[in-house]
């Protein structure tokens, strides 16, 4: 016990040692934002498409597909193939995570797949996302789900599973295979998977956290734990997905998952091969204002007649033609007049020749992006739960 002087009465206030610190900790504790059941719309429906139609639908997803014959056999023999993507909840969602991810999920759903999102809260903790605060991580996970719902993701074949909850339900099944994976591969092979955590392969051993060795074994096991037929993640996750196929050659009770790796969209500024959450100008975020989008696209790297490493063309191909299959360019008659493109190949050809100028392309891209993002803005403005969640997320500092 100790005493302090009450500034109002001059009397003594007796306190237990550490009481003030404890009260301040409680005051600063992160608010856990409750959201209704995230899987309430889950009600799987089979696809009515032919095998050829399914393949045509799925081919644009994969910058790399390993392998097509296995995919054909899967679509022939299984009504509801299981697809999986794991994501670390961290910070705000950019357009690749939002619109491109929703687009690819919808393609898989239309082909009859069940898509499982593995909300990797423990993984985010291992990777020190959101300062390692699990309540913040869980809130960001809920924010991601709310964005996808508002962006038009077809939720009837989509399921969200929290890694911490599912692992705790079947800890023996999960951790025994993690241990087996760790036994079957050497340190050098696991270190090559460092890119999945946003690390370089050649990072020095004395700077590498033990988590960077632990993490790939866990992520690789997620595939088998969820019984996923298809790993549908970005090209940056390719190495750990290949690890799963290698593991299948070493383990008698494992199978080779199909790997469908999507394209990694570029950052908006020159030389940015990948979007970055820490650089707000490198990407458009899913609740950016219309003015934010206009400003970012206006300042984006887009040299005339150059298609290599051109992020505006990247957005046009992957998002606009993915969602709309067309783009209207509005121009004055003296500049060629209006023209509607119904294929990206035609638009790219005109851009290379100079018939389409960046000054005409950028406003058209801005207009469509704002139309696609508007339902998300509306959701976070009109829905009280979503609005409270976004306010909480905006108070966080992104740690990586």
C-alpha positions, 0 to 999 in steps of 0.5 A, spaced: 500 500 500 502 507 498 498 514 499 498 520 495 495 526 496 488 528 493 489 535 490 482 537 491 481 535 499 488 535 501 487 528 504 490 521 503 488 516 497 491 509 499 492 505 493 495 498 492 502 498 488 501 497 481 494 499 481 494 505 476 498 502 471 493 496 471 488 501 470 491 505 465 493 498 461 485 496 461 484 503 459 488 502 453 486 495 451 484 494 444 477 494 443 474 487 440 469 489 435 463 484 435 460 482 428 455 478 426 456 471 424 461 471 418 459 465 415 451 466 415 451 466 407 454 459 406 450 455 403 454 451 397 451 450 390 454 446 385 456 449 378 451 448 372 457 449 367 460 444 362 468 442 364 470 446 358 466 452 361 469 451 367 476 451 364 475 457 360 473 461 367 479 459 371 484 459 366 485 467 367 486 466 374 493 463 374 499 466 372 502 459 373 498 453 374 501 446 376 498 443 373 492 443 368 491 435 367 490 435 375 485 440 375 481 437 369 481 431 373 479 434 379 473 438 376 471 431 372 471 427 379 469 432 385 462 436 385 465 441 390 473 442 389 476 445 396 480 451 394 484 455 400 487 462 401 490 464 407 491 471 409 494 475 415 490 480 417 494 487 417 492 494 416 487 496 410 486 492 404 488 495 397 485 493 391 488 487 389 486 484 396 479 487 395 477 487 387 482 482 384 481 477 390 473 477 390 474 477 382 478 470 382 473 467 388 467 468 384 470 465 378 472 459 382 465 459 385 462 459 379 466 453 377 463 449 383 468 450 388 468 451 395 473 457 397 476 457 404 479 463 407 484 461 412 484 467 417 491 466 419 491 470 426 496 466 429 500 467 423 500 474 423 502 474 431 508 470 429 510 475 423 509 481 428 503 484 424 499 489 428 504 489 433 503 482 435 496 484 438 491 479 437 485 483 438 487 488 433 489 482 428 482 479 429 478 486 428 482 487 422 480 480 419 473 482 420 474 488 416 477 484 411 471 480 411 466 486 411 470 489 405 469 482 401 462 482 402 461 489 400 465 488 394 461 483 391 464 476 393 459 470 392 459 468 399 454 462 398 460 458 397 465 461 401 467 460 408 471 463 413 475 459 418 480 462 424 486 459 424 486 459 432 479 456 433 480 451 428 487 449 430 485 449 438 479 444 436 484 439 433 491 440 436 493 433 435 492 433 428 495 439 426 501 439 430 503 432 429 504 434 421 507 440 423 512 436 426 513 431 421 514 437 416 520 440 420 523 433 420 522 432 413 526 438 410 532 441 412 533 448 414 536 451 407 529 448 404 525 452 409 529 458 409 527 459 401 520 460 403 522 466 407 518 470 401 511 468 404 513 472 410 515 478 406 522 476 407 528 476 403 531 469 401 538 471 403 537 474 410 542 473 415 541 467 420 543 472 426 537 477 423 532 471 422 527 470 427 525 462 429 518 464 427 521 464 420 523 457 420 516 455 424 511 459 419 512 455 413 511 448 416 505 451 419 503 454 412 504 448 408 500 444 413 494 448 413 493 445 406 493 438 408 489 440 415 483 444 410 484 438 405 484 443 400 485 441 393 487 447 390 492 452 393 489 459 390 494 464 392 499 469 389 505 468 386 509 470 392 506 464 396 509 459 390 515 456 394 511 454 400 505 451 396 511 447 392 513 445 399 507 441 400 507 438 393 514 436 395 512 433 402 507 429 398 513 425 395 515 424 402 509 422 406 505 416 405 498 420 407 499 426 403 497 428 396 499 433 391 495 440 391 494 443 385 497 450 385 493 456 382 498 462 383 495 469 381 499 475 378 501 480 383 499 487 381 504 493 381 505 499 385 503 505 382 509 509 382 515 507 378 519 501 380 514 499 385 514 491 383 509 490 388 503 494 392 505 496 399 501 498 405 506 502 408 506 507 402 499 510 401 501 512 394 503 505 392 496 503 392 488 504 392 485 502 398 478 499 398 475 505 402 479 511 399 475 517 397 473 518 389 478 524 390 484 519 393 483 515 387 483 520 382 489 523 385 493 516 385 491 514 378 493 521 376 500 521 379 501 513 377 507 511 373 504 511 365 509 513 360 506 513 353 507 507 349 510 503 354 507 497 357 513 494 361 512 495 368 506 500 367 501 499 373 495 503 370 495 498 364 496 492 370 490 495 373 486 496 366 487 488 365 487 485 371 481 489 374 477 493 369 477 488 364 476 482 369 470 485 372 467 489 366 470 486 360 470 493 357 472 500 357 470 506 355 475 512 353 472 519 352 475 524 348 474 530 344 473 529 337 479 532 335 483 527 339 479 521 336 473 521 339 470 516 344 472 509 343 469 503 347 474 497 348 471 490 348 478 487 349 484 488 353 489 486 347 486 491 343 487 497 348 494 495 349 495 495 341 492 502 341 497 504 347 503 501 344 502 505 337 500 511 341 493 511 338 491 511 346 494 516 350 495 516 358 492 522 359 485 519 356 486 512 359 487 515 366 480 518 367 477 512 364 480 508 369 479 512 375 471 512 373 471 505 373 475 504 379 470 509 383 464 505 380 467 498 383 469 501 390 463 505 391 459 499 394 464 498 399 464 506 401 457 505 402 457 499 406 462 502 411 458 509 411 451 506 412 452 500 416 453 501 423 457 495 425 462 496 419 462 503 420 465 502 428 469 497 425 473 501 420 474 507 425 477 502 430 482 499 424 484 506 422 486 508 429 491 502 428 499 503 426 501 498 420 507 495 423 509 491 416 
